[in-house]
Amino acid sequence: MNKSNQSISEFLLLGFPDVIGIWATVLFSMILVIYILTLMINAMVIALVSTTPQLHSAMYFFLQQLSVVEFMFLTVVVPNMLRVIWLEGATISVRGCITQAYFYCVTGCVECHLLVVMAYDRYLAICYPLRYNTIMDTRLQNLLLIYCWVFGLLLTQITLNFLCQLFFCGPNVINHFFCDIIPFAELTCSHKFAYRLMILIVSVPLIAIPFILIVVSYIYIFITILGISSTRGRKKTFSTCSSHLTVVTMYYGTLIIIYMVPANGDTLTINKLIAFLYIVITPLFNPIIYCLRNHEMRVIIEKLFIGNNKQ
């Protein structure tokens, strides 16, 4: 970062300025409970997949990795978000803000491409069931996971390099509860247009292309499902990918609105509310959706808890 051109040393995160007093305490408590609950559920998914032989398949391997990424994603954002809400606005250094934005983008990018990999896994399982185990072996699973992380780190490095070249001369107030990459466009005194253009360009391989790949995968999946003669067979086959489809719809719906729809002063507030759902609520629902809509996961969880209660 060019310190000689840097006239401010910290940003002020407003959080939710309209939520004060007792309501700030209520919001803080609600988010804290959701945060702890989400970490516990994702930790349970990670542990179950690791220790249960019935879940040692590609679909559950990628589900486990999704829980790992969401565990990291939440830890990057929520603890400092709670501090901002508790203090009803808090400062963060410019370097700390850029660091948070970087790791937020890394985990978000990895999750985007992990959802693509999970769609590809369902495509192989449904469209090529006889060859599925041969194609989706342990080696390919590990290579796809490495691809998600390497691509996420490399793509986010572009954003980091650009952020470190920005000149912030004031104001230093961010109307958000964390250091998202969008508000920087409103605060920088240099390269404002170029930075906004960079966000849009990076959003293409980060959001648009993965979304298109998922849509194409599901087109082939639906064509294959419609070709199944029995209604029961169609329902059973669709149930294996319905959880993933629900998560993708929730996840990409919010991402496209936040990062690919042009924002102004009015829409920034709306984007903050959408980001709240995307960061706090979606990671809680994702593992719940997979556990409730997946028969094998549901049976194992029932045995784990109901069996222990009977004992």
N, C-alpha and C positions, 0 to 999 in steps of 0.2 A: 504494500500500500504506500502511496506517495505521501509521506507524513508532512513534507514541506507545504503541500497544498491543502492539508487537512485542517480546517479552522474549527471544527468541533470534535470533541473526544468521546461523546456519548449521545445516545438517543433516549428519548422518553417514550416508553410504551404506555399508551393510554388505557389499554385493556377495554373495559366496558364503562366509559365515563358516566353513562346514565344509570348505572347500577351502583348505588352507594349505600353506606350504612348497613342495616340489617340484611338488605337484599344482597349486598356483596358477600356477606357471611354465608347466606343461604346458597348462593351460586358457588362459592368456594367449596362448601361442604358437599354439594351435589357433584361437582367435578372431581373432588378428591375420592368420593365413594366410587364413582364410575371408573376413575383411573386405577384404583386398587383392584376393583372387580375385574376390569379388563386385563390387567397384568396376571391376575390369578387364573382367569379362564384360558388365556394364551399359554401360560406356563403349564396348565393341565393338558392342553392339546399337545404341547411339545413333549411332555413326560409320557403321555399315553402312546403316542406314535413311537417313541424311543423304546418303550418297555413291552409293548403288546405285539406278539408275532403276527397276529391277524392283520395288523395295520402296516406291515412292512411291504408296502407296494408303492408304486410311483405316485399315485394320487395322494396318498397320505404323507409321503415324503415331501411333496411340494406344499401341502397344507401345513405341515410342520414348519417349513421354511418361511411360509407366509406369516405364521405366528411369531417366529423369531424376528422378522423384519418389523412387524407391527409393534412388538415389544420395544425395539430400538427406536422406532418412529415416535412412539408415545413419550419415551424417556427424553428425547431431544426437545420436545415442545412443552409437555404438560407441567413439569415441575416449575419451570420459570413462569409459565402462564399462571399457575396458582399464586406465585409470589406477586405478580402484577395485580391480580384480582384482590389479594389480601391487603396490599398497600394502596389499592385504588389508583394504580399508576406507579411505574417504577422505571428507573434508569438502567441502561445496559451500555457497555462500551461499544464503540464502533466495531472494534475487532471482534468482540464477543458476539455482536449482532450478526456480523458476516459469517462467523463460525457456525452459529445456529442455523442461519439460512443455508449454508453449505450442507450440513449433515441432514437437515430437513429434506433438501433436494435429493441427496444421495439415497436415503431410505425410501423416499417417494418414488424415485426413478426405478429402483430395484423392485419395488412392489408392482409398479406398472408392468414391467417386463416379466415378472414372476406370474402375473395373471395371464399374460400371453402364453407362457410356457404351460400353465395349467389348462388353458384352452386347447393347446396343441396336444396335450396328454389325453384330454377327453375326445378330441378328434380321432386320434389313433385308436383309442379303446372302442369307440363306437363304429367308426368307418372301416377299421382293419382289425377286428377282434382276434382273428386267428394268428396274425403276425405281431400283435401288440406286445407280448412279453419278449419277443425276440428283438423288436426295435427299441422299445423303452426299457433297456437294461440299466444296470447300475451305472455303467460308464456314461451313457447318454444323460442320465439324470444329473450326475455330477457336472458334466460339461455344460448342460443348460443352466445349472445354478451358477457356475463360474461365469458364464456369459452374462447373466443378470447383474452380477456384482461388478464385473469389469466394465461393462457398458455403462452402468450407473455411475461408477467413479469417473470414467473418462468424460462422459457427457456433462456431468456436474462440474468438472474441472473447468470447462469453458465458462460457466456462470461465475465460478469463483475468480478466475482470472479477470473477467470483466468487472466484477464488483470491486476488486482491489484497485482498479484504475479510476474509479469514480471519485469525484471531488465533492465533499459535503461541506457547504458553507453556511447552512442554516436555511429554514428552521430545522430543528432536530426532533420534532414530535412525530411519532408514528401512531396513527389511529388504528392500532391493531393490538392483539394480545401476544403476538410473537413476531419474530423477524422474518416475515415472508419476503419473497423477492419482488413482489409487486410494489409495495410502498416505497422501495428505494427509488423507483422512477419518479416519484413525486418530490423526493428530497434532494436528489443530486443536482448540482449546479453545472454539471458537464455531461456531455454524451447522452442527454436524456432521450432523444429520439433513437439513437443507436442502441441504447439499453433496452428500450421497449421493443425495438425490432429484434434484438437478440433473444428476448423472452419468447416472442412469437415464433422465431426460427427454431429455437431449442424445443419448443412445445410440439413441433411436428414429429421428431423421432421419439420424444418422451411420451406424448399423449396420442396424437393423431394416428401415427403409423401402428402402434400397438393396438389401438381401438379398431382400426380397419382390419388388422390381422385376426383379432378376436371375432369380429363380425363375419369375416370370410370363413373362419373355422366353424362357426355356428350355422352358417348357411349349408355347408356340407353335412354337418351333424343333423340338421332338421330334414334335409333331403333323405338321408339314410334312415332316420326314424320314421318318416312318412312311408318308406318302402317296406316297413315291417307289417306283416299281414294282421297280426292279432292286436287288439286294443291293449290287452294286458302287457304284451311285449313292448309296445310303444311307450306305455306309462313307466314300465320298469327301466327301460333304457333312458328315457328322459330324466328320470329321478337321479341318475348318476351325474348329470351335469346341471341340474336345476339350481343347486346351491351356488355353484360357480357363476352361473348366469345372473343370479340375484345380486351377488357381491359385485360383479363387474358393472352392472347397471347403476348401483349406488355409487361406486367409486368413480367411474369415469364421468357420470353425470355431473358430479360436483367439480371435478377437475376441469372439464371443458368449459363450464360456466366461469370458473375463477381465472383460468390462465389463457383461454383462447377467445373469449368474448371481450372486446375492447372495454376498458373500465374508465370511468371518470369519477369526479368527487362524489356523486350520488351512489354509483354502483359499488364503490369501495366499501361502503357500510354494509351493503347487501352481501358482498363477497366475504366480509368478515363473519357474518352470520352463517353463510354457507360453509366457510372454513371451519367454524366451530362444529358443525355437524360432521364434516369430513374428518376432522382430527380427533374429536372426543367421542362421538356417537358411533361412527362407522366401525372403528376397530373393536368396539364392544359387540356389535351385531354380527360381524364377520364370523368369528368362531362359533357363536351361538347358532347362526344359520347353518353352518356346516354340521354342527353336532346334532341339531334337531331334525334336519332334513336328510341326514345320512344314516341309513339303517344300522350299519356296522358300528359306527361311533355311538349311536344311541343305545344299542344293546350293551356295549362295553361299559358305558357310563352308568347305565341302570344296574348292571351287575356290581360295579364298583361301589356305588352308594347304597343301593337297596340291600345288596349282600352284606355290607358292613353293618347296616342298621339291624338286620336280622340276627347277626351275631351278637 
